[in-house]
């Protein structure tokens, strides 16, 4: 299984979304975090399973929540560039690719 490396902004997106969902309903933030964890586990085990969305990047969809994990499968690790809401500002995360 590949090692996951999160962009710091992706970690912030996860925390902010979890806080939003928790404010909406108690326990929903935790459910969001579990969905992110399950999706990350899936892409770590099968990194080429998900659809390519441009260049070397792919998008893994979360179950139950309108979010996707934007990542690239490198030879020794998986770089998670964003955890984005699917209906807001598509492509905003491409500014992070200057790494």
DSSP file (Angstrom, degrees, kcal/mol; ACC not computed):
  #  RESIDUE AA STRUCTURE BP1 BP2  ACC     N-H-->O    O-->H-N    N-H-->O    O-->H-N    TCO  KAPPA ALPHA  PHI   PSI    X-CA   Y-CA   Z-CA
    1    1 A X              0   0    0      0, 0.0    44,-0.2     0, 0.0     2,-0.1   0.000 360.0 360.0 360.0 136.9    0.0    0.0    0.0
    2    2 A X        -     0   0    0     42,-1.6     2,-0.3    41,-0.1    75,-0.2  -0.378 360.0-110.7 -76.4 149.8    1.3    3.4   -1.0
    3    3 A X  E     -a   77   0A   0     73,-0.6    75,-3.0    -2,-0.1     2,-0.5  -0.601  31.1-134.2 -77.7 137.7    2.2    6.1    1.5
    4    4 A X  E     -a   78   0A   0     -2,-0.3     2,-0.5    73,-0.2    75,-0.2  -0.820  17.9-170.5 -98.8 131.3   -0.1    9.1    1.5
    5    5 A X  E     -a   79   0A   0     73,-3.2    75,-3.2    -2,-0.5     2,-0.4  -0.981  11.7-154.5-121.0 118.7    1.2   12.7    1.6
    6    6 A X  E     -a   80   0A   0     -2,-0.5     2,-0.2    73,-0.2    75,-0.2  -0.761  17.2-124.3 -95.0 133.7   -1.3   15.4    2.1
    7    7 A X    >>  -     0   0    0     73,-2.8     4,-1.8    -2,-0.4     3,-0.8  -0.537  29.9-120.0 -63.3 140.0   -0.9   19.0    0.9
    8    8 A X  H 3> S+     0   0    0      1,-0.3     4,-1.8     2,-0.2    -1,-0.1   0.845 115.0  54.1 -55.3 -33.6   -1.3   21.2    4.0
    9    9 A X  H 3> S+     0   0    0      2,-0.2     4,-2.2     1,-0.2    -1,-0.3   0.827 103.9  55.1 -70.7 -30.4   -4.2   22.9    2.3
   10   10 A X  H <> S+     0   0    0     -3,-0.8     4,-2.0    70,-0.2    -2,-0.2   0.902 106.8  50.7 -67.2 -40.1   -5.9   19.6    1.7
   11   11 A X  H  X S+     0   0    0     -4,-1.8     4,-2.2     1,-0.2    -2,-0.2   0.902 110.0  50.4 -62.2 -40.2   -5.6   18.8    5.5
   12   12 A X  H  X S+     0   0    0     -4,-1.8     4,-2.8     1,-0.2     5,-0.2   0.904 107.6  53.3 -64.4 -41.1   -7.2   22.2    6.2
   13   13 A X  H  X S+     0   0    0     -4,-2.2     4,-2.4     1,-0.2     5,-0.2   0.894 108.6  50.2 -60.8 -39.7  -10.1   21.5    3.8
   14   14 A X  H  X S+     0   0    0     -4,-2.0     4,-2.5     2,-0.2    -2,-0.2   0.947 112.3  46.4 -63.5 -48.5  -10.8   18.2    5.6
   15   15 A X  H  X S+     0   0    0     -4,-2.2     4,-2.3     1,-0.2    -2,-0.2   0.912 113.9  48.1 -61.6 -43.7  -10.8   20.0    9.0
   16   16 A X  H  X S+     0   0    0     -4,-2.8     4,-2.3     2,-0.2    -1,-0.2   0.913 113.0  47.1 -66.0 -42.7  -13.1   22.8    7.7
   17   17 A X  H  X S+     0   0    0     -4,-2.4     4,-2.6    -5,-0.2     5,-0.2   0.911 112.0  50.4 -65.8 -41.3  -15.5   20.5    6.1
   18   18 A X  H  X S+     0   0    0     -4,-2.5     4,-2.3    -5,-0.2    -2,-0.2   0.910 111.1  49.1 -62.6 -41.8  -15.7   18.2    9.1
   19   19 A X  H  X S+     0   0    0     -4,-2.3     4,-2.1    -5,-0.2    -1,-0.2   0.900 110.9  50.8 -64.4 -40.3  -16.4   21.2   11.3
   20   20 A X  H  X S+     0   0    0     -4,-2.3     4,-1.5     2,-0.2    -2,-0.2   0.952 112.7  44.9 -61.4 -49.8  -19.1   22.4    9.0
   21   21 A X  H  X S+     0   0    0     -4,-2.6     4,-2.2     1,-0.2     7,-0.3   0.867 111.4  53.1 -64.7 -36.0  -20.8   19.1    9.0
   22   22 A X  H  < S+     0   0    0     -4,-2.3    -1,-0.2     6,-0.3    -2,-0.2   0.877 107.5  52.0 -66.4 -36.6  -20.5   18.7   12.7
   23   23 A X  H  < S+     0   0    0     -4,-2.1    -1,-0.2     1,-0.2    -2,-0.2   0.814 108.9  51.8 -68.0 -29.3  -22.2   22.1   13.1
   24   24 A X  H  < S-     0   0    0     -4,-1.5     2,-0.3     1,-0.3    -2,-0.2   0.911 132.6  -8.2 -72.0 -43.1  -25.0   21.0   10.9
   25   25 A X  S >X S-     0   0    0     -4,-2.2     3,-2.2    -5,-0.1     4,-0.6  -0.937  79.3-103.1-158.8 131.9  -25.6   17.8   12.9
   26   26 A X  T 34 S+     0   0    0     -2,-0.3    -4,-0.1     1,-0.3    -3,-0.1  -0.314 108.0  17.6 -57.7 130.4  -23.8   16.2   15.8
   27   27 A X  T 3> S+     0   0    0     -2,-0.0     4,-1.8    -5,-0.0    -1,-0.3   0.162  97.0  99.2  93.7 -17.6  -21.8   13.2   14.5
   28   28 A X  H <> S+     0   0    0     -3,-2.2     4,-2.1    -7,-0.3    -6,-0.3   0.842  79.0  55.6 -72.0 -32.0  -21.9   14.2   10.9
   29   29 A X  H  X S+     0   0    0     -4,-0.6     4,-2.3    -8,-0.2    -1,-0.2   0.911 108.4  48.1 -63.6 -41.9  -18.4   15.7   11.1
   30   30 A X  H  > S+     0   0    0      2,-0.2     4,-2.3     1,-0.2    -2,-0.2   0.892 109.3  53.4 -65.2 -38.8  -17.1   12.3   12.3
   31   31 A X  H  X S+     0   0    0     -4,-1.8     4,-2.0     2,-0.2    -1,-0.2   0.886 108.2  51.1 -62.4 -38.3  -19.0   10.6    9.5
   32   32 A X  H  X S+     0   0    0     -4,-2.1     4,-2.4     2,-0.2    -2,-0.2   0.937 109.2  49.8 -63.0 -46.8  -17.3   12.9    7.0
   33   33 A X  H  X S+     0   0    0     -4,-2.3     4,-2.4     1,-0.2    -2,-0.2   0.886 110.2  50.7 -60.5 -39.1  -13.9   12.1    8.5
   34   34 A X  H  X S+     0   0    0     -4,-2.3     4,-2.5     2,-0.2    -1,-0.2   0.877 109.1  51.5 -65.7 -37.3  -14.6    8.4    8.3
   35   35 A X  H  X S+     0   0    0     -4,-2.0     4,-2.3     2,-0.2    28,-0.2   0.900 110.8  48.1 -65.8 -40.5  -15.6    8.8    4.6
   36   36 A X  H  X S+     0   0    0     -4,-2.4     4,-2.7     2,-0.2    -2,-0.2   0.928 112.3  49.3 -63.7 -45.0  -12.4   10.6    3.8
   37   37 A X  H  X S+     0   0    0     -4,-2.4     4,-2.3     1,-0.2    -2,-0.2   0.909 111.5  48.5 -61.6 -43.6  -10.4    7.9    5.6
   38   38 A X  H  X S+     0   0    0     -4,-2.5     4,-2.2     2,-0.2    -1,-0.2   0.904 113.2  47.3 -64.6 -41.8  -12.2    5.1    3.7
   39   39 A X  H  X S+     0   0    0     -4,-2.3     4,-2.6     2,-0.2     5,-0.2   0.909 111.8  50.3 -66.2 -41.9  -11.6    6.8    0.4
   40   40 A X  H  X S+     0   0    0     -4,-2.7     4,-2.0     1,-0.2    -2,-0.2   0.897 110.3  50.4 -63.1 -40.2   -8.0    7.5    1.2
   41   41 A X  H  X S+     0   0    0     -4,-2.3     4,-1.8    -5,-0.2    -1,-0.2   0.914 110.6  50.3 -62.2 -43.6   -7.5    3.8    2.1
   42   42 A X  H  X S+     0   0    0     -4,-2.2     4,-2.3     1,-0.2    -2,-0.2   0.924 112.2  45.1 -62.0 -46.2   -9.1    2.8   -1.2
   43   43 A X  H  < S+     0   0    0     -4,-2.6    -1,-0.2     1,-0.2    -2,-0.2   0.816 110.2  55.5 -72.1 -27.2   -6.9    5.0   -3.3
   44   44 A X  H  < S+     0   0    0     -4,-2.0   -42,-1.6    -5,-0.2     3,-0.4   0.867 114.0  40.8 -68.2 -35.6   -3.8    3.9   -1.4
   45   45 A X  H  < S+     0   0    0     -4,-1.8    -2,-0.2     1,-0.2    -1,-0.2   0.828 134.1  20.2 -79.9 -33.5   -4.6    0.3   -2.2
   46   46 A X    ><  +     0   0    0     -4,-2.3     3,-1.8    -5,-0.2     4,-0.4  -0.568  69.8 167.5-136.0  69.6   -5.8    0.8   -5.8
   47   47 A X  T 3  S+     0   0    0     -3,-0.4     3,-0.3     1,-0.3    26,-0.1   0.720  76.7  49.5 -64.1 -22.6   -4.3    4.2   -6.9
   48   48 A X  T 3  S+     0   0    0      1,-0.2    -1,-0.3    10,-0.0     4,-0.1   0.405  87.5  87.6 -96.6   4.3   -5.0    3.7  -10.6
   49   49 A X  S <  S+     0   0    0     -3,-1.8    -1,-0.2    -7,-0.1    -2,-0.1   0.852  73.8  78.4 -69.2 -36.1   -8.7    2.7  -10.1
   50   50 A X  S    S-     0   0    0     -4,-0.4    10,-0.1    -3,-0.3     2,-0.0  -0.401  92.2 -90.5 -85.1 154.5  -10.1    6.3  -10.2
   51   51 A X        -     0   0    0      8,-0.5     8,-2.0    -2,-0.1     2,-0.3  -0.296  36.4-120.3 -65.7 137.1  -10.7    8.4  -13.2
   52   52 A X  E     -B   58   0A   0      6,-0.2     6,-0.3     1,-0.1     3,-0.1  -0.588  26.3-175.4 -73.9 136.0   -7.9   10.7  -14.5
   53   53 A X  E     -     0   0A   0      4,-2.7     5,-0.2     1,-0.3     2,-0.1   0.421  63.6 -27.2-115.4  -0.9   -9.1   14.3  -14.5
   54   54 A X  E >  S-B   57   0A   0      3,-1.1     3,-2.3     1,-0.3    -1,-0.3  -0.411 107.2 -20.0 153.4 130.4   -6.1   16.0  -16.1
   55   55 A X  T 3  S-     0   0    0      1,-0.3    -1,-0.3    -2,-0.1    -3,-0.0  -0.341 126.3 -23.0  57.6-128.6   -2.4   15.4  -16.4
   56   56 A X  T 3  S+     0   0    0     -3,-0.1    17,-0.6    -2,-0.1    -1,-0.3   0.389 113.1 107.1 -94.5   3.5   -1.3   13.0  -13.7
   57   57 A X  E <   -BC  54  72A   0     -3,-2.3    -4,-2.7    15,-0.2    -3,-1.1  -0.589  43.8-174.9 -93.9 147.5   -4.2   13.8  -11.4
   58   58 A X  E     -BC  52  71A   0     13,-3.0    13,-2.3    -6,-0.3     2,-0.5  -0.835  18.2-131.3-129.0 165.4   -7.2   11.6  -10.5
   59   59 A X  E     - C   0  70A   0     -8,-2.0     2,-0.5    -2,-0.3    -8,-0.5  -0.981  11.1-164.9-128.2 123.9  -10.3   12.0   -8.5
   60   60 A X  E     - C   0  69A   0      9,-2.5     9,-3.3    -2,-0.5     2,-0.3  -0.922  21.0-138.0-104.1 122.9  -11.6    9.6   -5.9
   61   61 A X  E     - C   0  68A   0     -2,-0.5     2,-0.3     7,-0.2     7,-0.2  -0.594  10.2-130.1 -86.7 142.0  -15.2   10.2   -4.8
   62   62 A X        -     0   0    0      5,-2.5     2,-0.3     3,-0.3     5,-0.2  -0.619  23.1-117.2 -84.2 146.9  -16.4   10.1   -1.2
   63   63 A X  S    S+     0   0    0     -2,-0.3     2,-0.1   -28,-0.2   -24,-0.1  -0.667  92.4   2.7 -80.7 139.7  -19.4    8.0   -0.4
   64   64 A X  S    S+     0   0    0     -2,-0.3     2,-0.3     1,-0.1    -1,-0.2   0.087 117.9  78.5  77.3 -22.2  -22.3   10.0    1.1
   65   65 A X  S    S-     0   0    0      2,-0.1     2,-2.0    -2,-0.1    -3,-0.3  -0.911  83.6-120.7-121.5 145.9  -20.7   13.4    0.8
   66   66 A X  S    S+     0   0    0     -2,-0.3    20,-2.9    -5,-0.1    21,-0.4  -0.308  75.9 110.5 -81.6  57.7  -20.3   15.6   -2.3
   67   67 A X  E     - D   0  85A   0     -2,-2.0    -5,-2.5    18,-0.3     2,-0.4  -0.913  47.6-161.2-129.9 154.4  -16.5   15.6   -2.1
   68   68 A X  E     -CD  61  84A   0     16,-2.4    16,-2.1    -2,-0.3     2,-0.6  -0.986  18.6-130.8-134.2 147.9  -13.6   14.2   -4.1
   69   69 A X  E     -CD  60  83A   0     -9,-3.3    -9,-2.5    -2,-0.4     2,-0.6  -0.881  20.4-153.4 -97.1 120.2  -10.0   13.6   -3.2
   70   70 A X  E     +CD  59  82A   0     12,-2.7    11,-1.9    -2,-0.6    12,-1.5  -0.836  32.5 151.7 -94.9 123.8   -7.7   15.0   -5.9
   71   71 A X  E     -CD  58  80A   0    -13,-2.3   -13,-3.0    -2,-0.6     2,-0.4  -0.944  39.3-138.7-148.3 164.4   -4.5   13.0   -6.0
   72   72 A X  E     -CD  57  79A   0      7,-2.1     7,-2.4    -2,-0.3     2,-0.9  -0.997  20.0-135.9-127.7 137.9   -1.5   11.9   -8.1
   73   73 A X  E     - D   0  78A   0    -17,-0.6     5,-0.2    -2,-0.4     2,-0.1  -0.814  28.6-175.0 -94.5 104.7    0.0    8.4   -7.8
   74   74 A X        -     0   0    0      3,-2.2    -2,-0.0    -2,-0.9     0, 0.0  -0.379  40.7 -97.5 -90.8 174.8    3.7    8.8   -7.8
   75   75 A X  S    S+     0   0    0      1,-0.2     3,-0.1    -2,-0.1    -1,-0.1   0.857 118.9  19.7 -65.3 -35.3    6.2    5.9   -7.8
   76   76 A X  S    S+     0   0    0      1,-0.1   -73,-0.6   -74,-0.1     2,-0.3   0.483 130.6   9.4-115.3  -4.3    6.8    5.9   -4.1
   77   77 A X  E     -a    3   0A   0    -75,-0.2    -3,-2.2   -72,-0.0     2,-0.5  -0.962  66.6-110.9-160.6 172.9    3.8    7.8   -2.6
   78   78 A X  E     -aD   4  73A   0    -75,-3.0   -73,-3.2    -2,-0.3     2,-0.6  -0.984  26.4-149.8-117.5 125.2    0.4    9.3   -3.3
   79   79 A X  E     -aD   5  72A   0     -7,-2.4    -7,-2.1    -2,-0.5     2,-0.8  -0.848   4.1-155.5 -97.0 118.6    0.2   13.1   -3.2
   80   80 A X  E     +aD   6  71A   0    -75,-3.2   -73,-2.8    -2,-0.6    -9,-0.3  -0.846  15.6 176.6 -96.5 109.3   -3.2   14.3   -2.1
   81   81 A X  E     -     0   0A   0    -11,-1.9     2,-0.3    -2,-0.8   -10,-0.2   0.816  60.2  -5.3 -83.1 -33.4   -3.6   17.8   -3.5
   82   82 A X  E     - D   0  70A   0    -12,-1.5   -12,-2.7   -72,-0.1     2,-0.5  -0.996  40.1-147.9-159.7 154.4   -7.1   18.7   -2.4
   83   83 A X  E     - D   0  69A   0     -2,-0.3     2,-0.3   -14,-0.2   -14,-0.2  -0.887  46.5-176.8-123.5  95.7  -10.3   17.4   -0.8
   84   84 A X  E     - D   0  68A   0    -16,-2.1   -16,-2.4    -2,-0.5     2,-0.3  -0.702  34.6-117.5-110.4 146.8  -12.8   19.4   -2.7
   85   85 A X  E >   - D   0  67A   0     -2,-0.3     3,-1.0   -18,-0.2   -18,-0.3  -0.604  30.0-135.2 -70.4 135.0  -16.5   20.0   -2.8
   86   86 A X  T 3  S+     0   0    0    -20,-2.9    -1,-0.1    -2,-0.3   -19,-0.1   0.648  98.2  44.5 -73.4 -14.9  -17.7   18.8   -6.2
   87   87 A X  T 3  S+     0   0    0    -21,-0.4     2,-0.5     2,-0.1    -1,-0.2   0.358  99.0  79.9-111.3   5.1  -20.0   21.8   -6.8
   88   88 A X  S <  S-     0   0    0     -3,-1.0     4,-0.2     1,-0.2    -3,-0.1  -0.954 105.1 -28.0-120.6 130.5  -17.7   24.6   -5.7
   89   89 A X  S >  S-     0   0    0     -2,-0.5     3,-1.7     1,-0.1     4,-0.2   0.839  70.6-148.7  41.6  62.8  -14.9   26.3   -7.6
   90   90 A X  T 3  S+     0   0    0      1,-0.2    -1,-0.1     2,-0.1    -4,-0.1  -0.340  77.8  18.6 -60.4 139.1  -13.7   23.4   -9.8
   91   91 A X  T >  S+     0   0    0      1,-0.0     3,-1.6     3,-0.0     4,-0.2   0.423  81.0 123.8  84.6  -0.6  -10.1   23.6  -10.6
   92   92 A X  G X   +     0   0    0     -3,-1.7     3,-1.2     1,-0.3     4,-0.1   0.827  68.6  63.4 -59.5 -30.3   -9.1   25.9   -7.8
   93   93 A X  G >  S+     0   0    0      1,-0.2     3,-2.2    -4,-0.2    -1,-0.3   0.630  77.4  85.1 -72.2 -14.8   -6.6   23.3   -6.5
   94   94 A X  G X  S+     0   0    0     -3,-1.6     3,-1.5     1,-0.3    -1,-0.2   0.737  76.4  70.6 -63.2 -20.3   -4.5   23.5   -9.7
   95   95 A X  G X  S+     0   0    0     -3,-1.2     3,-0.6     1,-0.3    -1,-0.3   0.708  89.6  63.5 -66.5 -18.1   -2.6   26.5   -8.2
   96   96 A X  G <  S+     0   0    0     -3,-2.2    -1,-0.3     1,-0.2     3,-0.3   0.499  79.8  85.6 -81.7  -4.1   -1.0   24.0   -5.8
   97   97 A X  G <   +     0   0    0     -3,-1.5    -1,-0.2     1,-0.2     2,-0.2   0.412  55.2  96.4 -84.1   3.7    0.7   22.1   -8.5
   98   98 A X    <         0   0    0     -3,-0.6    -1,-0.2     1,-0.2    -2,-0.1   0.028 360.0 360.0 -81.1  31.0    3.8   24.3   -8.6
   99   99 A X              0   0    0     -3,-0.3    -1,-0.2    -2,-0.2    -2,-0.1   0.405 360.0 360.0 -88.4 360.0    5.6   21.8   -6.4
